Amino acid sequence: MANTKASKKDIRRIAKRTVQNNTVRVSLKTYVKKSRKATASGDAEATQTTLVTAQKALDKAAQNGVIHPNQAARRKSRIAKQAAAALKAAGVTPTVKAKAEKKAAAPKAADAPAAKKAPAKKKAE
């Protein structure tokens, strides 16, 4: 049993975080199952959309520390391999856009030149 006030607070904090992480893990399983189901059905459009959704969710979970980055990479690789095989069997070429194409297509507002800041004045000693 925790003795100090800080350790009791840590226990409460860990309990909250555990509940949140478990909900994320369950949703990850759901996304991966939906992707596998769409792959098995042979619907190319559904396969593409569910694959992208599952990959985004896995990346986000790894980024937030819910799962290990290597686990996210492994799970993404497996569902992508299954989807590619299913799409190839159906005679459809996978349409995955590269990140460079996405960046070129959507320029950001931050690309505009920023106003220069005046140099900070030094204190006289």
C-alpha angles and dihedrals in degrees: 000000000000115000107186127066091239094053091050089052089049090055091052091047093049091050091054092046092048092054091049093046092049092054090051092049091051091050090050090055089050093051092049092047091050090050092050091046092051089048091052092048091058095229104145097198094048090046092054095047096045091046092054092046092050092047092051092049092049092049092049092049091050091047091053093047096247091123131014115267091236091054090052091049092048094049093046091049093051096049092043091052091050092047093049092050092049093048091047090051089050090050095245122130113226113246107211115161118220119238090241091058091050092050093048092049096052114042115195127233088237089073089078113099111265123227113259118249120231113248115262115257118241120232116251112238 
